Amino acid sequence: MNCSGCSPIYPIEGQGTLYLRPVSPALLEALQTKGRRVEYSEKVLWFDFSDTQELLKRLEEIMGMEKTLSIALTVQLKSAAEGLFSDAEGDWISLSMQHSRIKHADIVSTILERQFSSYMQPIVNASEHIIGFEFLLRPGEHGRSFSSYELFEAARETGLHSFLDRTARITAIETSARHLPQGVKRFVNFLPSSIYNPEYCLTHTFEAIERLSLDPKDFVFEVVETEQIQHLSTLQHIFQVYRSNGMSVALDDVGAGYSTIDLMSRLEPDFVKIDRSLIDHCDQDRAKQQKILNIVQVSSQFGGRVLAEGIERIEEFDFCRSVGIELAQGYYFGKPAAHPPDGPYLGPSYRAAK
C-alpha cells in the first residue's frame, strides 16, 4: 500500500489533455450540449485544453454537472508531451482537488519547487543551556511569502499535504546536518494524517538520516495535528515505527485543542510539549497552574519529559522550573532563525561538539 502524495507530482503545463472517469452517458451529453469537443472510450472521457484559464473554466462547469448528476468523478491531467492516461489508481485525483491545484497555482508551485526552508528555535534545559532545536517551516530566501498554516491548508485542499509534510521533514533533517553537531536534539514536526502506511511513507525520512550519517537518537518527531485524530491505533503504530528506528516521539500542544491529557496518557510520548496558551502568564493564573501540574504528574507516570512552549517572561520560566518542568522553548530564549545562535545560552555539550 502506497501513501497518497508519495508518488511524483508535476506542475501544470499550459497545454494538454484532461481525462475523466467514470464514463457516463449523462455526463457526455451534458458536456456535448456545451458545444465543446469531447472524446471518449469505454474507460474515459477526455478533452484537450490550450491554457490553464480555459481549463479552470471547464473544470468549474464540470463540477456543476458532477453535483447535478450525483456522480463522483476522478481526473488525470497530462501535458502535451506526456501522452495517454495511466491506469494506476495513484495517478487519479478528485475533480475538486484538480480544480484547487490550478486555482492555487502559486502555492502549489511553492510546494513543488520547495521554496521554503527550515528555521531553528532553541530548546533549553532548566539551566538555560540549549540542548536542541525545533525546526519550523519558513519561506525560502527568494520564494513567495506564506504562513505555515496557509501552506499546509492549501496542501490539504490540493492533495499535496503528504508530499509537503515529507519534504519539510527531509528539509529539516538536511538543515540539521549542516548546522548541528551530534548530540544536539532535533525536534521535527509531522502530520499523522499524511502517513497512511508508516513502513512505506517514513522510508524517505529514515533514508535521509542514514544518507547524512546522522544519529537517529538525536531526532524527536513530534505530532502536529489541527484535526482530531480519528484512529489512535494508527498514531500508536507511527510512534512504534519511529521508535523501532531509534528515534523519539513527542506530542505537541498538550492542554489545547485535541491534544488532551487523556490522549497523552494513551500515547505515552517520550516528550510532552505543553501548549503556549497554558504557559502564557501561568505564574499569575491558578487555573493554568493546576492544569500544568496535572500534565506534569501524568507525564511522570510513564516517564515523559515535559517541555513548556511559548516562554516569553522569566516569571513563566521560574514557575515551570518550580513544578519540575525540565525543558523550555520560546521567544525569551530565542526566535526561530536560519542559523543556531552563538553565546552563553549554549550548553556545554553543544559547545564541546562544535
HELIX and SHEET records of a PDB file:
HELIX    1   1 PRO A   25  THR A   33  1                                   9    
HELIX    2   2 THR A   52  LEU A   69  1                                  18    
HELIX    3   3 GLU A   89  ASP A   91  5                                   3    
HELIX    4   4 LEU A   95  LYS A  103  1                                   9    
HELIX    5   5 ALA A  105  LEU A  112  1                                   8    
HELIX    6   6 SER A  148  THR A  158  1                                  11    
HELIX    7   7 HIS A  161  HIS A  179  1                                  19    
HELIX    8   8 PRO A  192  SER A  194  5                                   3    
HELIX    9   9 PRO A  198  CYS A  201  1                                   4    
HELIX   10  10 THR A  203  ARG A  211  1                                   9    
HELIX   11  11 PRO A  216  ASP A  218  5                                   3    
HELIX   12  12 LEU A  232  SER A  244  1                                  13    
HELIX   13  13 ILE A  261  LEU A  267  1                                   7    
HELIX   14  14 ARG A  276  ILE A  279  1                                   4    
HELIX   15  15 CYS A  282  GLN A  284  5                                   3    
HELIX   16  16 ARG A  286  PHE A  302  1                                  17    
HELIX   17  17 ILE A  314  SER A  322  1                                   9    
HELIX   18  18 PRO A  348  ALA A  353  1                                   6    
SHEET    1   A 5 GLU A  39  TYR A  40  0                                        
SHEET    2   A 5 LEU A  45  PHE A  49 -1                                        
SHEET    3   A 5 GLY A  16  ARG A  21 -1                                        
SHEET    4   A 5 THR A  74  SER A  79 -1                                        
SHEET    5   A 5 ILE A  93  SER A  94 -1                                        
SHEET    1   B 9 PHE A 116  ASN A 125  0                                        
SHEET    2   B 9 ILE A 130  PRO A 139 -1                                        
SHEET    3   B 9 LYS A 185  PHE A 190  1                                        
SHEET    4   B 9 PHE A 219  VAL A 223  1                                        
SHEET    5   B 9 SER A 248  VAL A 254  1                                        
SHEET    6   B 9 PHE A 271  ILE A 274  1                                        
SHEET    7   B 9 ARG A 305  ALA A 308  1                                        
SHEET    8   B 9 LEU A 327  GLN A 329  1                                        
SHEET    9   B 9 PHE A 116  ASN A 125 -1                                        
END                                                                             
